[in-house]
Amino acid sequence: MRVAGLATGLLAVLYLVVVGVFDLVVVHRLVSQADTRLTDRLQDVAHHPREAPAPATLPVAGGLPDRGDTDVDAAPVFLWRVSSTGKVVSADFGAPALGGSAWSHSGARTTATLGSSPFRLQAVAFEGGWLVAGVSLADEQHVRDLLLAGEAVAGPLVLVVMFFGSFLIGAKASAPVEQARRRQLEFTADASHELRTPLSVIEAEVDLALARPRPGEEYRQALERVGREGERLRRIVEDLLWLARFDSTPPPPAGEPVDVGTVAETSAERFRPVASAQGLAMAVEHRGEEAPWVLAPADWVDRLVGVLVDNACRYTPEGGSVRVVVGAGAGRVSLAVEDSGPGIAPEDRARLFDRFHRMSQDPEGTGLGLAIADSVVRSTGGRWEVGDALLGGARFEVLWHRARPSVVEVRGGGEPGPHPGEEHEGEGDPRRDARHEHPLAKPGAGNL
């Protein structure tokens, strides 16, 4: 509202300046036309003295026609003959009384009120006296009054429309900013809470361990608990740093060609020991006749697959199934990870990719995994489809535009892109180094 009020105030000042200048120009133009008619009439009389009002008892009936008036709708130009003593000796028929102080003896044009109307007057020397010409400015005053009335009505309407228009536009434009500000505040509060929890546990364990002498086994257990909390703290900090680098550095204009099927196979192999320990059946399926090539940094895709597979393993009960499906066709490449776990309720899907939002109270999770995955998907031009899996649990699917074969041949030489675990020397992307020590490189790292 403050912005709308300021914009309206500025518009009001601009409106007053514009209409003021416009009114001055219009009035000056109308008065200039009246002055031109006065000058023409006086020059006419100077060349045709017989057209001047004859000295007689005022008023003179049957005054001569106004040869200076070419517009029948215009106000007539009246003539007065004034003696050298300043006494009016004759005038055109219908002319109002002329006061001696109303006109200037120097010949300058003046404006005065004669009767009840404003007149524009000009005088010239004539036959030992003065000849004064005058024209009514009533029409000009009427035009000026109409302008002022119209501007007085239009001005408030324009300002009201401007205020509400600015308010609505400003509210709509600032809504994403306000939402981002609120999310930033929530993110800061959640990050503080997540970091404070392991720090508090570490501090409490150390205080308890040092409170009194203990057997060596109890010290060992305390150190193990401190180590677990330190590991969790490290994962949170690394995820936060990865997201911070990702947010602050613009994505590259185009990544290298990556075979999503190869990345999926590699990631699945990395998590097979975790699946076996939990009694889970893990499978990777390839569908479609075309090769699943996409243009994206290979380590980003590897990170995405790792997040999805890790979440599927974490939330699938013992004896369940996890399936990774890679498909390519109709110019699209799809990557889907589905499980036989409890699934995701529709009301929880709106905040699924919010940072630090967790679907359960799993102490191993950080609530940043899917936020990282969402950043990767958005930056690589993909889109999400989250729903229910045929296995009975959740299904996370990402769709990309398939890279053209010519692009793959030029950039990748027809071979798969760099292995997800290989170094990328000289890439110039500060986010690439985050993968080497990220917890997803270890099977079973928490995400949701």
C-alpha positions in Angstrom: 0.0 0.0 0.0 2.9 2.3 0.7 4.3 1.7 -2.8 0.9 2.2 -4.3 0.4 5.4 -2.3 3.8 6.8 -3.4 3.1 5.9 -7.0 -0.3 7.6 -6.9 1.2 10.7 -5.2 3.9 11.0 -8.0 1.2 10.5 -10.6 -0.9 13.3 -8.9 2.0 15.7 -9.1 2.7 14.7 -12.7 -1.0 15.1 -13.6 -1.2 18.6 -12.1 1.9 19.6 -14.0 0.7 18.2 -17.3 -2.8 19.6 -17.1 -1.5 22.9 -15.8 0.8 23.2 -18.8 -1.9 22.0 -21.1 -4.4 24.6 -19.8 -1.8 27.4 -20.1 -1.1 26.4 -23.7 -4.8 26.3 -24.6 -5.6 29.6 -22.9 -2.6 31.3 -24.5 -3.6 30.0 -27.9 -7.2 31.3 -27.5 -6.0 34.7 -26.3 -3.5 34.9 -29.1 -6.3 34.3 -31.6 -8.2 37.1 -29.9 -5.2 39.4 -30.1 -4.8 38.5 -33.8 -8.4 39.5 -34.5 -7.9 42.8 -32.6 -4.7 43.6 -34.6 -6.4 42.7 -37.9 -9.5 44.9 -37.1 -7.4 47.9 -36.2 -5.3 47.6 -39.3 -8.5 47.3 -41.3 -9.8 50.6 -39.9 -6.4 52.2 -40.5 -6.7 51.4 -44.2 -10.4 52.2 -44.3 -11.1 55.1 -41.9 -14.7 55.2 -42.9 -15.3 52.0 -41.0 -14.5 53.7 -37.7 -17.6 54.7 -35.6 -18.6 58.2 -36.6 -18.7 60.8 -33.8 -22.3 61.0 -32.6 -24.5 60.6 -29.6 -23.8 57.2 -28.1 -24.7 54.6 -29.0 -24.5 54.8 -32.8 -27.3 52.7 -34.3 -26.4 50.6 -37.4 -22.7 50.3 -36.7 -20.7 49.2 -39.6 -20.1 45.5 -40.1 -17.0 43.9 -38.5 -14.8 43.2 -41.5 -12.2 41.6 -39.3 -14.6 38.8 -38.2 -14.4 35.9 -40.6 -15.9 33.4 -38.2 -19.7 33.9 -37.8 -19.6 32.0 -34.5 -16.8 34.2 -33.0 -17.4 37.0 -30.6 -17.7 40.4 -32.5 -14.8 42.9 -32.3 -16.1 46.2 -31.0 -14.6 49.7 -31.7 -14.6 52.8 -29.6 -13.4 56.2 -30.6 -11.9 58.1 -27.7 -10.9 61.8 -27.7 -7.5 63.1 -26.7 -9.0 63.9 -23.3 -10.0 60.2 -22.8 -13.7 60.6 -23.4 -15.5 58.0 -25.5 -17.2 59.9 -28.4 -18.6 57.0 -30.3 -18.8 53.2 -30.3 -20.1 50.2 -32.3 -23.7 49.2 -31.7 -23.9 46.9 -28.7 -20.5 47.7 -27.4 -20.4 47.9 -23.5 -19.3 51.0 -21.7 -15.5 51.5 -21.9 -13.7 52.8 -18.8 -10.8 55.1 -19.2 -8.5 52.8 -17.2 -9.4 49.6 -19.0 -7.1 50.2 -22.0 -3.5 51.2 -22.4 -2.4 54.4 -24.2 0.8 52.7 -25.2 -0.9 50.3 -27.5 -0.2 47.2 -25.3 -3.0 44.6 -25.2 -4.8 44.4 -21.9 -7.5 42.3 -20.3 -10.3 44.1 -18.4 -13.9 43.4 -17.3 -16.5 45.4 -19.2 -20.0 44.9 -17.9 -20.0 41.3 -16.7 -17.6 39.8 -19.3 -13.8 39.8 -19.7 -12.6 41.7 -22.7 -9.3 41.8 -24.5 -8.5 45.5 -25.5 -6.0 47.2 -27.8 -5.7 50.9 -28.7 -4.0 52.9 -31.5 -3.8 56.6 -32.2 -6.5 57.7 -34.6 -7.3 61.3 -36.0 -6.1 63.2 -32.9 -7.6 60.7 -30.5 -7.6 57.0 -29.9 -9.3 54.0 -31.5 -9.9 51.1 -29.1 -10.7 47.6 -30.3 -12.1 45.0 -27.9 -13.3 41.4 -28.1 -15.1 39.4 -25.5 -13.2 36.5 -23.9 -16.4 34.9 -22.6 -16.0 31.9 -25.0 -12.3 31.5 -24.0 -13.3 31.6 -20.3 -16.1 29.0 -21.0 -13.6 26.7 -22.7 -11.2 27.1 -19.8 -14.0 26.3 -17.3 -14.9 23.2 -19.2 -11.3 22.1 -19.2 -11.0 22.6 -15.5 -14.3 20.8 -14.8 -13.2 17.8 -16.9 -9.8 17.7 -15.3 -11.3 17.9 -11.8 -13.5 14.9 -12.6 -11.0 12.9 -14.5 -8.1 13.5 -12.1 -9.5 11.7 -9.1 -10.8 8.8 -11.2 -7.3 8.4 -12.7 -5.7 8.5 -9.3 -8.1 6.0 -7.8 -7.5 3.6 -10.7 -3.8 4.2 -10.4 -3.8 3.4 -6.7 -5.7 0.2 -6.9 -3.9 -0.9 -10.1 -0.5 -0.3 -8.4 -1.7 -2.1 -5.3 -2.9 -5.1 -7.2 0.2 -5.3 -9.5 2.5 -4.7 -6.5 0.8 -7.4 -4.4 1.0 -9.9 -7.3 4.6 -9.0 -8.1 5.7 -9.1 -4.4 3.9 -12.4 -3.7 6.9 -14.6 -4.9 9.3 -12.4 -3.0 7.3 -12.6 0.2 7.0 -16.3 -0.3 10.7 -16.6 -0.8 11.3 -14.5 2.3 9.1 -16.7 4.4 10.7 -19.8 3.1 14.1 -18.4 3.8 13.1 -17.6 7.4 11.7 -21.1 7.8 14.8 -22.6 6.2 17.1 -20.6 8.6 15.0 -21.7 11.6 15.0 -25.3 10.5 18.7 -25.3 9.8 19.4 -23.8 13.2 17.3 -26.5 14.8 18.9 -29.4 12.8 22.4 -28.1 13.6 21.6 -27.5 17.2 20.3 -31.0 17.9 23.5 -33.0 17.2 25.6 -30.2 18.9 23.4 -30.5 22.0 23.8 -34.3 22.0 27.6 -34.1 21.6 27.8 -31.5 24.4 25.6 -33.7 26.7 27.6 -36.8 26.0 30.9 -35.1 26.7 29.6 -33.6 29.9 28.3 -37.0 31.1 31.5 -38.7 30.2 33.6 -36.2 32.2 31.2 -35.9 35.1 32.9 -38.8 36.9 35.4 -41.6 36.3 34.0 -44.4 34.2 35.1 -47.8 32.9 36.8 -47.8 29.5 33.8 -49.5 27.8 31.5 -46.6 28.8 33.9 -44.1 27.5 34.0 -46.1 24.2 30.2 -46.0 24.0 30.1 -42.3 24.7 32.7 -41.7 21.9 30.7 -43.8 19.5 27.5 -41.8 20.2 29.5 -38.6 19.7 30.9 -40.0 16.5 27.5 -40.8 15.1 26.2 -37.3 16.0 29.3 -35.8 14.4 28.7 -37.8 11.3 25.1 -36.6 11.1 26.3 -33.0 11.7 28.9 -33.4 8.8 26.1 -34.7 6.5 23.9 -31.7 7.3 26.8 -29.2 6.7 27.8 -30.9 3.5 24.3 -30.8 2.2 23.9 -27.2 3.1 27.1 -26.3 1.4 26.1 -28.2 -1.7 22.8 -26.3 -1.9 24.5 -23.0 -1.1 27.0 -23.5 -4.0 24.2 -24.7 -6.3 22.0 -21.7 -5.5 24.8 -19.1 -5.8 26.4 -20.4 -9.0 24.3 -20.2 -12.2 23.8 -23.6 -13.9 25.9 -24.2 -17.0 24.2 -23.5 -20.3 24.4 -27.2 -21.2 25.8 -30.3 -19.7 27.6 -33.2 -21.3 25.7 -36.1 -22.8 24.9 -38.6 -20.1 23.5 -42.1 -20.4 20.9 -42.2 -17.6 20.7 -46.0 -17.9 24.4 -46.4 -17.1 24.1 -44.0 -14.2 21.1 -45.9 -12.8 23.0 -49.2 -13.1 26.0 -47.8 -11.2 23.9 -46.3 -8.5 21.8 -49.4 -8.0 25.0 -51.5 -7.7 26.2 -49.1 -5.0 23.1 -49.6 -3.0 22.7 -53.4 -3.4 24.6 -54.2 -0.2 22.1 -52.0 1.7 19.2 -53.6 0.0 20.5 -57.1 0.7 21.1 -56.2 4.4 17.4 -55.2 4.6 16.1 -58.2 2.6 15.0 -55.9 -0.3 14.8 -57.0 -3.9 16.4 -54.4 -6.2 16.0 -54.4 -9.9 16.9 -52.1 -12.8 14.7 -52.1 -15.9 15.4 -50.5 -19.3 12.4 -49.7 -21.6 12.3 -48.3 -25.0 14.2 -48.7 -28.2 16.2 -45.5 -28.0 19.3 -44.7 -25.9 18.4 -42.7 -22.8 20.8 -39.7 -23.4 20.2 -36.4 -21.7 22.3 -33.2 -21.6 23.3 -32.7 -17.9 26.3 -32.9 -15.7 26.9 -36.6 -15.0 27.6 -36.1 -11.3 24.2 -34.2 -10.9 22.3 -37.1 -12.4 24.3 -39.6 -10.2 23.4 -37.5 -7.2 19.7 -37.5 -8.2 19.6 -41.3 -8.7 21.4 -41.8 -5.4 18.9 -39.7 -3.5 15.9 -41.5 -4.9 17.3 -45.0 -4.5 18.5 -44.2 -0.9 15.0 -43.0 0.0 13.3 -46.0 -1.5 15.6 -48.4 0.5 15.1 -46.4 3.7 11.3 -46.4 3.6 10.7 -49.9 2.2 10.0 -52.5 4.9 12.1 -55.6 5.1 11.3 -58.1 2.4 10.0 -55.4 0.0 11.1 -54.4 -3.5 12.8 -51.4 -5.0 12.8 -50.9 -8.8 14.6 -48.4 -11.0 13.1 -47.9 -14.4 14.8 -46.1 -17.3 12.9 -45.4 -20.4 13.5 -43.5 -23.7 11.0 -42.8 -26.5 9.1 -40.1 -28.3 11.9 -37.6 -27.6 11.7 -38.1 -23.9 13.9 -39.8 -21.3 12.4 -41.0 -18.0 13.9 -42.1 -14.8 11.5 -43.7 -12.2 12.3 -45.1 -8.8 9.4 -47.0 -7.1 9.1 -49.1 -4.0 6.7 -51.2 -2.0 6.8 -49.0 1.0 4.0 -47.0 2.7 3.8 -44.4 -0.1 3.2 -40.7 0.2 -0.2 -39.2 1.2 -1.5 -36.7 -1.4 -1.7 -33.9 1.3 2.1 -34.4 2.0 3.2 -34.0 -1.6 2.9 -30.2 -1.7 5.9 -29.9 0.7 7.8 -32.9 -0.5 10.7 -30.9 -1.9 10.9 -28.3 0.9 14.2 -28.2 2.7 14.3 -29.9 6.1 10.8 -31.3 5.5 10.8 -35.0 6.5 8.0 -37.5 6.1 9.1 -39.3 9.3 11.1 -38.8 12.4 14.0 -40.9 11.2 17.0 -39.6 13.1 19.4 -40.5 10.3 17.6 -38.2 7.7 18.4 -34.6 7.2 15.4 -33.5 5.1 17.7 -32.1 2.4 17.9 -35.1 0.0 14.8 -34.4 -2.1 15.6 -30.6 -2.0 18.9 -31.4 -3.6 17.2 -33.7 -6.1 14.6 -31.0 -7.0 17.4 -28.5 -7.6 19.1 -30.9 -10.0 15.8 -31.7 -11.8 14.9 -28.0 -12.3 18.4 -27.0 -13.4 18.6 -29.8 -16.0 15.2 -28.9 -17.5 13.4 -31.9 -16.1 10.0 -32.2 -14.4 8.7 -34.4 -11.6 5.8 -36.8 -11.6 5.1 -38.2 -8.1 2.5 -40.8 -7.6 1.7 -44.3 -6.5 3.8 -47.2 -7.7 2.5 -50.5 -9.0 4.5 -52.1 -6.2 2.3 -50.4 -3.7 4.5 -47.6 -2.5 5.8 -44.3 -3.8 6.9 -43.6 -7.4 9.3 -40.7 -8.2 9.7 -40.1 -11.9 11.7 -37.5 -13.7 11.2 -36.6 -17.4 13.7 -34.9 -19.6 14.0 -34.0 -23.3 16.1 -36.6 -25.0 19.4 -35.4 -26.4 19.6 -35.5 -30.2 22.0 -38.1 -31.6 24.0 -35.5 -33.4 24.7 -33.7 -30.1 25.7 -37.0 -28.4 28.1 -37.8 -31.3 29.7 -34.4 -31.3 30.1 -34.1 -27.5 30.4 -37.7 -26.4 31.8 -39.4 -29.5 29.0 -41.9 -29.4 30.1 -43.2 -26.0 28.5 -42.8 -22.6 29.3 -39.6 -20.7 31.8 -39.5 -17.9 31.4 -42.1 -15.2 29.5 -40.6 -12.2 32.5 -41.2 -9.9 35.2 -39.8 -12.2 36.9 -36.4 -11.7 36.0 -33.6 -14.1 39.1 -31.5 -14.4 38.8 -27.9 -15.6 35.0 -28.0 -15.8 34.7 -24.6 -14.0 31.6 -25.6 -12.0 32.2 -25.1 -8.3 29.3 -27.5 -7.5 31.0 -30.5 -9.0 33.4 -31.1 -6.2 30.6 -31.6 -3.7 29.9 -35.1 -4.9 33.3 -36.7 -4.0 32.7 -36.7 -0.2 28.9 -36.5 -0.1 27.1 -39.0 2.1 25.3 -40.4 -1.0 28.6 -41.9 -2.0 28.0 -44.2 0.9 25.0 -46.5 0.7 22.3 -45.8 3.2 22.9 -42.1 3.8 19.7 -40.3 5.0 17.9 -37.8 2.8 14.3 -37.4 3.7 
